[in-house]
Amino acid sequence: MTRDDDFEEINEAKANLDHIYDQPDPRAYFRELKKLRYAIPGAAKPIFQKLISSLQQRRDDTVCVLDLGCSYGVNAALLKHDLSMSELYHHWGQEGLADASPEKIVDCDRRFFDNLDEPEDIEVIGLDQAENAVEYAKEVGLLDEGFVVNLEKEPLSEPAKEGLAPVDLVVSTGCVGYVTEDTFDQLLPAITPDRLPWLANFVLRIFPFDAIEETLNERGYVTEKLEDRTFVQRRFASANEQEQVLEQLHEQGVEPTDKEAAGHLHAEFYLSRPKQDVTDVPIEQLLAG
């Protein structure tokens, strides 16, 4: 059985939101996420901010962030406009916009985000296979650039390779498991032409990270996991989903007590950096405070 088959089997245990992941605007997606109390981008935000701040101090320049599995630009909204998940739920859940056309939503959101403060030292590029979601995020200004590609099945185009060359930090809050080491194998040559950007991945505990870690190691990276801490992604969509996830965790020897057994999917945080960066400032020190 291949790693793709392993991940496909694990994904069968999870609720499927594919039908709302690629709509012309985020309203349907966020209605479902709110029901599930989806929280991982908000939990990831302070960690990403610390990494961005550290990179800004090192580079004294704009930090270019690549959001892998960017969907509608949620991480970009949190980082560029200092919004919270609750504010995004409120914004995209307004009753007055429930019957609006997607075109009106794009116009309203463009004005909404344009009127918010935006740091001049962060750029966000998005990469996702969801064409409508990426196009929305570009149209309203959340993404400075966006590329639609499934790196599990197809290569990066030459324009995408050029567009990804400035990346300083790769982040993800839920795509590992849908993507495997094959995606990173395709991505790394484009973002490492003359330096090694950092990679920050939040990974659900049901998905092993070892194959991706090995792929990164072959490219000169050292991966650290933030020990003794997990992050709530969302509550389970059903008792059946929880039962299947607990079964998967049991098979992998992962203890779910007080975490998945208590009703929520949990993620762990992995940070991959060049060896010297890890030696200079270990992950605990980097994220302290």
C-alpha positions, 0 to 999 in steps of 0.5 A: 500500500502506498502513502497515498493509499494510507492517507486516503484510508485515513481521510475516509474517517473524516467528514467530507467538506469537498462540496463547499470547499470550492464555491465562488465565495466563502459563505457556505464553507464558513457556515459549515465550519462554524457548526464544527467550531473550526479553530486551527487557523486562529490557534496557528496565528500567534505562532505564524506571527512569531515566525514572521517577526523572526524572519523580518528581523533576519531579512530586514525586508518584506516576508513572503508567506506561502499558504499551502492549501490556502482555500479562501485566504483565511490565513492571509486574512488573519495575518495581514489584517489582524482579524480573528476567526470569530470576526471572520465567522461574523463577517461571512455569516451576515444575514443581510448577505445571505441571498447576495450574489457571489459577485456582490460578495466579492465587491463587498469583501474587496471594500471590507478588506481594503478598509482594514489596516494591512502591514507593508512587510508581509506578502501572502501567496496561496496555492490550492487546487480549488480554483474558485476559492483561490480566485476569490482570495485574489479578487478581494486582495487577501492573496497577493498571488495565487496558483491553482494546482494539485501537486499530487498529480501535476507539476508546477508551471514555469510561471508558478515556479517563478512566482514562488521563488521569493517565498520565505515561509511556507505555512499550512493549517490542514492540508497535510493528509490531503497532500503527501511528500509528493507535493513537497517534492514538487514544491521544494525546487521552486522555493529553494533556488538560493536559500532554504525558507522555513516550513511551518505545518500544523498536522492532524494527529491521525496523519504521520509526518515522517515521510514529509520530514524525510523529504525535507531532510534530504533537502537540508532541513531539520524538523522539530515538533513542538512537544507536549502541546496540541491544537484543537482543529474542530469538533467532530461532525458526528459520533461516527466520525469520532469513532473512526478517528479513534480507531485510526489513532488506536491502530497508530498507537496514539493516545486520544485521552483528553483530546480526540476522545473528548470530542475534538480533532487535534493537530501537532505543530512541526517546524522545518528549518536549516540545521544552523537555524535550529542550532542557533534558536531551538523551537521552544526558544523561538516560540517562547512567550 
